Amino acid sequence: MALAVCLLFDGPTDRALRRLWQRLEDDGVPTLATHTHGRHVPHLSLAVLRSWDLDAVRAAVEALPDAGPTTVRFDAIAAFRRGRMSLVPALPSGLALRQERLVAALGASEQALHKHYVPGVWTPHVTVATRVRLEQAPLVLAAAYEILPLAGTLPRAALVDAGTGVVHPLATVP
């Protein structure tokens, strides 16, 4: 599977996103709450690696200066290919630069870094629904619009194994 370098939300934002997932699940829309292993946490991925060495990735990320928390504001929802619907934040000043520095520090080859996380291609997002059928899109939009706008802080970071859901907290925030 994949290893993601993720920023994790503060408590209130995490709870708001989990409530959104539950509302959608109650409406029959699949979300990260039940996707694959069911251990997903609300997050914003800065990089996703298709091949990795956990210790090497941790060392590369933790060698970066601690950039501290960042605040994001969501006021839009996007539909990506294969039925993924996500909240899309306004891009805070410096977040793209942080992502670029992280990718450079990882030294990931084009084969290792997922193509959607190449700097300049990456679209910051928080997935709220997976495998959404066209007729379910209005349900996702209605539920999302009830919580938008949503501001949240991302005060911590982790490496997340997408295959198992195991979260490896990081000592610093890239």
Helices and strands as residue ranges (DSSP letters): E 3-8, H 11-26, E 43-49, H 54-62, E 70-80, G 81-83, E 84-89, H 95-106, G 115-117, E 126-129, G 134-136, H 137-147, E 150-154, E 156-161, E 167-169
